[in-house]
Amino acid sequence: MKTKVAKWGNSLGVRVPAGLAAEIGLAAGSELQIVREGRALKLIPSRNRRYSLKELLASVRPENLHGETRSGSAVGAEILE
């Protein structure tokens, strides 16, 4: 499969054919890592890792735990009588 490099501002851009993009789950706005291997460029889709609540809570430590943040006086239904 061939494509052409085009000028995009001060950079260069490459169009990815729709069929190929669909095969690897690439969409407009997807993030890619660009890796140089000799004279070749390798484009690798960045995968956003999904963390479980258990994994996230495991990283909570006393040094990165913060207290309440005051944002003003209570108003509305949160006022307890």
C-alpha positions as a printed NumPy array, in Angstrom:
array([[  0.   ,   0.   ,   0.   ],
       [  1.382,   3.426,  -0.922],
       [  0.574,   6.898,   0.324],
       [  2.194,  10.319,  -0.011],
       [  3.7  ,  12.656,   2.538],
       [  2.011,  16.082,   2.581],
       [  2.959,  19.442,   4.096],
       [  0.988,  20.273,   7.258],
       [  2.058,  23.648,   8.694],
       [  5.774,  23.319,   9.48 ],
       [  5.435,  19.535,   9.745],
       [  4.712,  16.65 ,   7.421],
       [  1.64 ,  14.432,   7.482],
       [  0.766,  10.982,   6.174],
       [ -2.753,   9.796,   5.323],
       [ -3.713,   6.342,   6.561],
       [ -6.181,   4.575,   4.246],
       [ -9.586,   4.011,   5.906],
       [ -9.521,   0.222,   5.519],
       [ -6.126,  -0.098,   7.153],
       [ -7.088,   2.312,   9.941],
       [-10.247,   0.288,  10.65 ],
       [ -8.262,  -2.955,  10.808],
       [ -6.118,  -1.663,  13.662],
       [ -8.802,   0.415,  15.402],
       [ -7.374,   3.8  ,  14.404],
       [ -9.757,   6.776,  14.238],
       [ -9.503,  10.541,  13.854],
       [ -7.904,  11.927,  17.004],
       [ -6.161,   8.653,  17.914],
       [ -2.736,   9.072,  19.492],
       [  0.25 ,   7.392,  17.876],
       [  3.794,   6.792,  19.035],
       [  6.37 ,   7.346,  16.302],
       [  9.46 ,   5.152,  16.534],
       [ 12.456,   5.438,  14.208],
       [ 14.05 ,   2.137,  13.249],
       [ 16.999,   2.928,  11.001],
       [ 15.542,   4.717,   7.99 ],
       [ 12.017,   3.472,   8.714],
       [  9.253,   4.979,  10.842],
       [  6.97 ,   2.769,  12.862],
       [  3.57 ,   4.151,  13.92 ],
       [  2.168,   2.48 ,  17.031],
       [ -1.359,   3.271,  18.273],
       [ -1.291,   4.336,  21.921],
       [ -3.686,   2.287,  23.968],
       [ -5.261,   3.993,  26.945],
       [ -4.981,   1.471,  29.725],
       [ -8.147,   0.981,  31.749],
       [ -7.467,   0.717,  35.458],
       [ -9.726,  -1.073,  37.91 ],
       [-10.845,   0.695,  41.07 ],
       [ -8.762,  -1.798,  43.059],
       [ -5.614,  -0.841,  41.085],
       [ -6.271,   2.873,  41.54 ],
       [ -6.897,   2.576,  45.269],
       [ -3.727,   0.485,  45.685],
       [ -1.694,   3.557,  44.66 ],
       [ -3.177,   5.783,  47.403],
       [ -0.563,   6.562,  50.047],
       [ -0.581,   8.972,  53.008],
       [  1.8  ,  11.266,  51.077],
       [ -0.538,  11.587,  48.061],
       [ -3.812,  11.651,  50.009],
       [ -5.366,  15.07 ,  50.438],
       [ -8.107,  16.302,  52.734],
       [-11.298,  18.109,  51.946],
       [-11.281,  21.183,  49.769],
       [-13.476,  24.028,  50.944],
       [-15.392,  25.762,  48.186],
       [-17.529,  28.124,  50.232],
       [-20.576,  27.935,  52.448],
       [-23.031,  25.064,  52.119],
       [-26.116,  25.885,  50.073],
       [-29.084,  23.808,  48.975],
       [-29.806,  20.156,  49.759],
       [-26.379,  19.358,  51.238],
       [-27.147,  21.437,  54.358],
       [-27.908,  18.975,  57.159],
       [-30.201,  20.029,  59.934]])
